[in-house]
Amino acid sequence: MNDYERREPPEVRPEVARAPGVRLLLDDGTEVQGCGFGAAKPVQGEVVFNTAMAGYVETLTDPSYCGQILVLTYPLIGNYGVPPRRSADLDRPYESSRIQVQALVVQNYVDAYSHHAASRSLHEWLVEEGVPGLTGVDTRALTRRLRERGTMQGWLYPATMGADEAREQCGAVDMREEVFHIVAPREPVRYPGGKHTILLVDAGAKDNIVRSLLARDASVIRAPWHADLATLARQADGVLIGNGPGDPKDLAPLVHQVRALLGSYRKPMFGVCLGNQILALAAGGDTYKLPYGHRGVNQPVQDLITRRCYVTSQNHGYAVRDETLPKDWEPWFVNINDGTNEGIRSRHQPFFSIQFHPEASPGPQDTGFLFDDFMRLVGSTTRGC
C-alpha cells in the first residue's frame, strides 16, 4: 500500500458521516458496501464507470446516462460543490434540467466544498433531486470488475434491506423504450439566432450542442426524435442528430426517418455520438454493444483522412461495425485505444458523423472545429440553392 492509499478520507458534516450503510449488488454476485449520501432509496440500473477527473456536474446531467448507476474513478468527488440552480434554459454548466443518473458511486465524497461559483454541496443536490449516492468503496476495484466482466445490472439499496427485497422494490428505467421519451422534449423548441437554421434531432441531446450552434450564429429547432422530421428538415439548412442513451437499435422509428432523409435531403447532415450510430444504421450498417463502453474525457481518436489525433470526451456503450458500411460510406475516425469506429462519412453526399463529443472541452477545444466545418458547409450549400 502506498502513501496515497494510507491517507484518511476528508471529513464530512455529521449528518453525512452518520448516513446509514448502502450496498451495491452486481449481476454476477459482486457486492460492495459503504456509506450513503444523497437520497435514501433503492434503485436499479446498468453500472458504468467514467474516468474523468472533473466535470461531475456536467456528467450527472448528461441525458446519455439516464437510467444508469454511475461509478466515478477519480477518488475525490464533491470538493468544488454545485453551482446555483438553473434560472433559465441552457444555463451553464448543466447539460439538462435535472440529474439523469439512477445513482452515483464514489470512493471519497467530499462534503466541505470550496469554489467561488458553488452554492450547495453535491449531497444537497442529490437529496433535492431524489438521487442516492454511495461512498467509501474502492471504485478502482469496482471498475476493474466492470472491465473484466463487462457492464452489468446493479442494485443500490440501504444495507437494512435484504437483496431479494431490494430487487423487488428498486426503481428502474425501461431502457428499451421509456428512456427515449424521458430524455426528449415533448415538442419542438426553437432558439432564434443567425440566418442559418439547424434542426437538432433530440433523443437525449446535451444542452451544450445547442449552445455550440448558437455560438456559431445558427438558429436551432430542437425537435424530439419522434417528431415529423421530414417536415421540419424542409425548414432547416442542415440537420444534426444528437447524442442520447441506450441501444440505437431500440430507436427503429428514428432510424427509419433518417433513412428517408438520406434518400431525399441534400443539405448537410451531422451526427454526434448516438447520432453516429443512428446514421450508420440508416445507411445500412450495423452496431454492437461494447464490453464496458467509452466514458471519460481522455479518449484518443485519429482522423483517418488527415492522420491527426485528438483528445476527446466520450459517453457511449455501442459502436458501429466498419465492415458493415455500404460502399458509398467510409470510416472517418478511429479510437486509438481499441480500434473501434469513431466516425463515418458519405463519399458522395454532405452526410457525416462522429462518435465523440465536440461540444465538450477535454483538450480543451480539440474538436470544436467540427461545428465550424459543419456550419461552413451549411452556408455554402445554402448559397448554392
Secondary structure as the mmCIF struct_conf table of DSSP 4:
data_model
#
loop_
_struct_conf.conf_type_id
_struct_conf.id
_struct_conf.beg_label_comp_id
_struct_conf.beg_label_asym_id
_struct_conf.beg_label_seq_id
_struct_conf.end_label_comp_id
_struct_conf.end_label_asym_id
_struct_conf.end_label_seq_id
HELX_RH_AL_P HELX_RH_AL_P1 ASP A 3 ARG A 6
BEND BEND1 ARG A 7 ARG A 7
HELX_LH_PP_P HELX_LH_PP_P1 GLU A 8 GLU A 11
HELX_RH_AL_P HELX_RH_AL_P2 PRO A 14 ALA A 17
TURN_TY1_P TURN_TY1_P1 ARG A 18 ARG A 18
HELX_LH_PP_P HELX_LH_PP_P2 ALA A 19 PRO A 20
STRN STRN1 GLY A 21 LEU A 26
TURN_TY1_P TURN_TY1_P2 ASP A 27 ASP A 28
BEND BEND2 GLY A 29 GLY A 29
STRN STRN2 GLU A 31 GLY A 38
STRN STRN3 ALA A 39 ALA A 39
STRN STRN4 VAL A 43 ASN A 50
BEND BEND3 MET A 53 ALA A 54
HELX_RH_AL_P HELX_RH_AL_P3 TYR A 56 LEU A 60
TURN_TY1_P TURN_TY1_P3 THR A 61 THR A 61
HELX_RH_3T_P HELX_RH_3T_P1 PRO A 63 TYR A 65
TURN_TY1_P TURN_TY1_P4 CYS A 66 GLY A 67
STRN STRN5 GLN A 68 LEU A 72
BEND BEND4 TYR A 74 PRO A 75
STRN STRN6 LEU A 76 ILE A 77
BEND BEND5 GLY A 78 GLY A 78
TURN_TY1_P TURN_TY1_P5 ASN A 79 TYR A 80
STRN STRN7 VAL A 82 VAL A 82
HELX_LH_PP_P HELX_LH_PP_P3 PRO A 83 ARG A 86
BEND BEND6 SER A 87 ALA A 88
TURN_TY1_P TURN_TY1_P6 ASP A 89 LEU A 90
BEND BEND7 ARG A 92 PRO A 93
BEND BEND8 GLU A 95 ARG A 98
BEND BEND9 GLN A 102 GLN A 102
STRN STRN8 ALA A 103 VAL A 105
BEND BEND10 GLN A 107 GLN A 107
STRN STRN9 ASN A 108 TYR A 109
BEND BEND11 ALA A 112 ALA A 112
TURN_TY1_P TURN_TY1_P7 HIS A 116 ALA A 117
STRN STRN10 ARG A 120 ARG A 120
HELX_RH_AL_P HELX_RH_AL_P4 LEU A 122 GLU A 129
TURN_TY1_P TURN_TY1_P8 GLY A 130 GLY A 130
STRN STRN11 PRO A 132 THR A 135
BEND BEND12 GLY A 136 VAL A 137
HELX_RH_AL_P HELX_RH_AL_P5 THR A 139 ARG A 149
STRN STRN12 MET A 152 PRO A 158
TURN_TY1_P TURN_TY1_P9 ALA A 159 THR A 160
BEND BEND13 MET A 161 MET A 161
HELX_RH_AL_P HELX_RH_AL_P6 ALA A 163 GLN A 169
STRN STRN13 GLY A 171 GLY A 171
TURN_TY1_P TURN_TY1_P10 MET A 175 GLU A 177
HELX_RH_AL_P HELX_RH_AL_P7 GLU A 178 VAL A 183
BEND BEND14 ALA A 184 ALA A 184
BEND BEND15 ARG A 186 GLU A 187
STRN STRN14 VAL A 189 TYR A 191
BEND BEND16 GLY A 194 LYS A 195
STRN STRN15 HIS A 196 ASP A 202
BEND BEND17 ALA A 203 GLY A 204
HELX_RH_AL_P HELX_RH_AL_P8 ASP A 207 LEU A 214
TURN_TY1_P TURN_TY1_P11 ALA A 215 ASP A 217
STRN STRN16 ALA A 218 PRO A 224
TURN_TY1_P TURN_TY1_P12 TRP A 225 HIS A 226
BEND BEND18 ALA A 227 ALA A 227
HELX_RH_AL_P HELX_RH_AL_P9 LEU A 229 ALA A 233
TURN_TY1_P TURN_TY1_P13 ARG A 234 GLN A 235
BEND BEND19 ASP A 237 ASP A 237
STRN STRN17 GLY A 238 ILE A 241
BEND BEND20 PRO A 245 GLY A 246
HELX_RH_3T_P HELX_RH_3T_P2 PRO A 248 LEU A 251
HELX_RH_AL_P HELX_RH_AL_P10 ALA A 252 SER A 264
BEND BEND21 LYS A 267 LYS A 267
STRN STRN18 MET A 269 VAL A 272
TURN_TY1_P TURN_TY1_P14 CYS A 273 CYS A 273
HELX_RH_AL_P HELX_RH_AL_P11 LEU A 274 ALA A 283
TURN_TY1_P TURN_TY1_P15 GLY A 284 GLY A 284
STRN STRN19 ASP A 286 ASP A 303
TURN_TY1_P TURN_TY1_P16 LEU A 304 THR A 306
STRN STRN20 CYS A 309 ARG A 321
HELX_RH_3T_P HELX_RH_3T_P3 ASP A 322 THR A 324
BEND BEND22 LEU A 325 LEU A 325
TURN_TY1_P TURN_TY1_P17 LYS A 327 ASP A 328
STRN STRN21 TRP A 329 ASN A 335
TURN_TY1_P TURN_TY1_P18 ILE A 336 ASP A 338
STRN STRN22 ASN A 341 SER A 346
BEND BEND23 ARG A 347 PRO A 350
STRN STRN23 PHE A 351 ILE A 354
BEND BEND24 GLN A 355 PHE A 356
TURN_TY1_P TURN_TY1_P19 PRO A 358 GLU A 359
BEND BEND25 ALA A 360 ALA A 360
BEND BEND26 PRO A 362 GLN A 365
TURN_TY1_P TURN_TY1_P20 ASP A 366 GLY A 368
HELX_RH_AL_P HELX_RH_AL_P12 PHE A 369 GLY A 384
#
